[in-house]
């Protein structure tokens, strides 16, 4: 689905250039298909027991492609996944109490989830979804957390990445808007779509690329932090009934998950 890289009403400082966004730490390993804890430990010359401890992995924890493992002792242990949901007002959801949108705010919920960022730090982030998808969304993000899949940033951005105003890096759900170039409501306007790490998982249709300047992530054979693959992070959502835009034929929308396959 086409996206609008539009201004969002965030009272933040001027846009952060993509080149200035934080990279993954050098002391991390992105899991590839076929990786094992023993193999990763041998590759980086660290004990298997330490690798488990640093990443909060139990004896029976299974690695998942796209996960990112710490290769050094963290300042604090990784806490358990936490999530909750709450109601939202039209002003909170749309930036205006009077804006005409296809779903009333009473049908929406703000979902809070713990996530791990590209530096291995744990944050509390939020996204807004349709109330019927709260449980599925919570389970999906819980799975990403257990797989140690990194998310660049979620709202509130002013807390989770101070100084950021580049919406193209936000993992988000509901947004009252049309599909780019049309007067048709986006699935985001119904709270039935999620975009995950847009910069690392761009949308490409012909010569139209969104977000712009993300050509380096179009080669999907790479396993870089935050990238989504069929055999990895995508499954956290597809098992919950979300369709993945990375499977589409007419275009590829690697960031996009929706319950309507639109």
FENGIVEN-V808517 format. One record per helix or strand. SS is the DSSP state (H for helix, E for strand). FROM is the first residue (numbers start at 1). LEN is the number of residues. If there is no record, write none. Layout:
SS/FROM/LEN
SS/FROM/LEN
This chain:
H/18/3
E/28/3
H/37/8
H/48/8
E/68/3
E/83/5
H/90/5
H/105/3
E/108/9
E/122/9
H/131/16
E/150/1
E/153/1
E/155/1
H/157/4
H/167/3
E/170/1
E/172/1
E/178/1
E/185/1
H/187/4
E/193/3
E/203/3
E/208/3
H/215/3
H/234/5
E/243/2
H/245/3
E/252/2
E/256/3
